[in-house]
Structure formats: structure tokens, C-alpha cells
Amino acid sequence: MRGLSAPDTAADATARTGGTYAVILALVPPVWRTLPRTALAVCGGSGLLLAGIPRLQSGPPDPWLCVNLLRGAALMLGVGLAFLLDDPARHTTATVPVRRPLRSALRMALVAPGAALWWTLALLLVPGRARPPAGALTLEAAAIAVTALAVAAAAVRFTERTEPGTAVAAGLLVTAMTVPTVLLPERWALLVAVHDPHWAAAHERWAVVLTAAVLLCALCCPEPVRSGRPALLARR
């Protein structure tokens, strides 16, 4: 019997893997249909308009303006992604056999290629002679995007709201307008000019923000915390 156990185990593992792939493929069409296309399109279009403003100016592009316009475009991407985990049917799909982390990860995976292409286009819209370092600005954009997803995941996990995107987007905008410019001391500045001597240090802080956002997103992706309230009240 021992001689059969290893092949049987391998066959079971292969069957489970094949079953997982089949479930993922079956989920792709319905998840794709529920993506917040309107929010993503509006925010994406607004971000590209911001990034393209320097090309509409008659004079030479201002590098400081260009870097801030790209930051604004990255913020618009984050605002759009804040709606990614909205699910009006979350209370009716809580008992489906596919766990929420897989459904959330699939939503993110479906949006990721388009977001990467969009950001590349936003970078290319900025005139080359005034374009800031792409790697550093991409780090900032990634930190903003993942922060939006992490806060949305936390809202899904710890509240009963089916569509927290509006609140998350508003909070992201308020935070972006107050924390980096008003609340953070100068030695912890995040929004610095390209030739500022603190440029490298600022992006080390952006890397910390990105790491923290990734960890928060991973911690908040599991099934929502049960509130203990009656189901009828929870759904109001």
C-alpha cells in the first residue's frame, strides 16, 4: 500500500490544482462584469488629462509642474481603485464556496495590466525633457494605488458596507491634500522636487508606505469580521 500512497497523493494534488484553475477561469467572466468600469474610466481619463497638460502649454514645460501633475494622475488612479472592492451583493455571496481573498485577488489581477498600461501612457504624455524619473514616480503611484486598495479591503473586512468606495475615495483625497502638505514635518516630506537633496530619502519613505499598504491589504483580504448583529440589521 505504501507504493501507492505517493502517486495517489500526487494525483490528488494535481486534481486539486486543476480544480482551482477551473474555478478561477469560471470566475473571470462574472468578476469582469462587476468591475467598476465607470469609476475607473472617469478617474483614468481625468488622470490622463492632468498628465497631458504640459503638452498643451506654449512655453517650455516646467519640471516641478510636470511631477505634480503626474502625482495628481496617480492620485486619480487611486481614487478609481478605491471602488474596486465594492460589491452590492456581498451579503448574498458570503456563503459561496469561493473564498473572498480569491475573489478580491482576481479583481486586482484583472485590473493590474490595464493600470500598468495606463500609467505608462501617463508617463509618456509628459514631455521627455521635463519627465521626472519614471522609477521613482512609479513607486509613488504604486504606493497610492495599494493604499487605496488596502483601505477598501479594511472597510470591507470591518464594516457592513457593501460599497465603501465613495467613502474610501473621499478619505484618500482628503488625506492626500492634508497629510503630505500640512501634517507631516519637513524632515518626513513625501512630495519633494526632483533635484531636491531629499529626493532619495523621500522615496525610501514611499517604499515604507507601499510595504505597509501591501501588508494591510493582505491582512484585510480574508472574510469580514462578524459583527454579531442580527442579519436583518446588518443588511440595512
N, C-alpha and C positions, 0 to 999 in steps of 0.2 A: 504493500500500500504506500510505502514511503516514496517509491519510484514514481507514483502517480501524483503525489501531492504538489511537486514543483510545477509540472506542466499545467495541472489544474489551476494552481494559483495564478500562473502567468496568463492563462486563458481568461480567468475571471477578471484580472486587471485590464486585459485588452478589451473585454466586453464592457467593463465599466467606463473605460476611456472612450470607446466608440459610442456608448450611450450618452456620455456627457457632450461629445461633439454633436450628436444628433439633436440633443435638446437645445444647444446653443444655436444651431442652424435653424431650428424650428422657431426660436425666439426672435431671430433677426427681423423678419417682416413686421410682426406686431410692435416690437420696440421701435423700429424705424418709423412706423406710422404715428407713434405717440411723442416723437421728439418735438420740442418747442420751436418749430420752424419759424414762426412769425417773430418771436423774440430774438432768435439767432440772426435772422435776416435783417431785422431793423438795426440791431446793435452792430452787426458786422458791416452793414452799409454805412452807418454813422462813423464807425472807426476808420473805414477806408476813405471817407470824405475828409476826416481830420488829417490822416496821413498824406493825402494828396494836396492839401492847401498850399505847401511851398511851391508846387509846380504852377499854381495859378498866379503867383506873385511876379511882378515885372522885374524887380531887382534881384540881386544875388540872395540866395536862401540864408537865413540866419540859423547857425547850428544849434543855438540854445532853443529857438522856437521849434526846430525840427525834432529835437529829442523830447521836448514836452508834448508835441503833437503825437509822437509815437507812444508816449506814455498814456496820453488820452485815448488813443486807439486800443491799447492794451486794456485799459480800464473798461472800455465799451465791450471788449471780448469777455471780460469777467462778468459784466452785468448780464450779458446774454447767457453765459454758462450758469448763472445763478438760478435760472429756470429749468435747468436740465433734469433735475430730480423731481420736478412737480409731477404728481400722479393723482388726478381726481378720483381714481378708483382704488386708492391704496388700501382702504378699509375692506374692500371686497376681494382684493387679491392677496390679503395677508396669509391666507391658508393654502395658496398654490404650492405645488411640490418644488418649484424652483425658488431657491433662497434669494433674499433681497440683495446680498452682495453680488451675486452673479448678474442679476438684472441691472443693478447700478453700474457694474463694471462694463456690461455690454453697451449701455447708453454712452458711457465715456469713450469706449473704443470706437463706436460708430461716429462720434463727433471729432475725435482726435485728428484723423487725416485732414478733414476739412479745415479744422482750426490751424493746423500746421501750414497748409497751403495759403490760408487767409493771411496769416502772419508774414509769410514770405512775400506775398503781394504787397502788404502794408510797408514792409521794409523797402521794397523796390520802388514804391511810389515816392519815397523821399529822394531828392536829387543826390547823386553819388558824392558830390563834393561836400555836402553837408550831412551825410548819413552818419549817425553815431555807430560805434562798434556793435555789430549785429549780435555777437555772443552775449554781451552784457545786457543789451535791451531785451534779448530773448529770455534771459534769466529773469528779468523784471516781469515780463509778460507771463512767464510760466508761474511765477510766484503769485501774481494776481489771479490767474485763472484757477490754480489749485486751491487758493484761499477761498474763492467763491464756491467751488465745489465742496470744500470741507465744511464751510458754514452751512451750505444747503443740506449736506449729509447730517450734520448735527441737528438741524431743525427737524429733519425727518425722523431722526432717532429719538429725540427727546420731547417732541411736541406731537400733537394730534393733527396738525395742519396738513391738508392734502396738497396745497400749492403754496409753499413758503417762498417761492421765487421772488415775488414782489417785495416782501419784507427784506429778504437777503440782498436783493439788488439795491434797495434804498440804503440799507446799512453799509453796503460796500461803498456807495457813492459818498455818504456822509463821512465814513472813515477815511477815504482817500482825500477828502477835502480838508480834514481837520488834523488827523494824526501826523502825517509826514510834515505838514507845514506849520502846525500850531503846537501840538502836544509833545513832539519828540524834541529833545535838546539837540543843539547843533552838533555835538560830538557823535550823535547817533543818526545823523541825517541819512535819508534814503534817496532823496531827489537832489542829485548834485550834477554839475556841469561836466562835460566830457573831459575837459582839461583841468578840472579841479584836482588838487593833490589828494583829496579824499575819495576819488572815484573808485579805486580798487577796494578800499575799506568799506565803502557803501555797498559794493556788490558782494562782499563777504556777508554783510548783514542781510542782503536779499537772499543769499543762499540759505541762511538760517531760517528766514521766513518761509522759503519753499520747503525746506525739510520739515519744519513744524506743521505746515499745511498738509503735507503728504501723510505724516503720522496721524494728524487729526482726522483726515479723510478715511484712512484705513481703520481707525478706531470706531468711527461713527457709521461705517457701512453696514454692520450687522443689523439684524432685525430690531425694530424700535423697542425701546424700553416700555414695558407695560405700566400704565398709569394706575391701574386698579379701579378706574372709574367704570361705571356701567357702560356697556357698548352703545346704548342709545345716546347717552350724554356725550360720549367720545366722538360721535359722528355729527354732532350739531355744529 
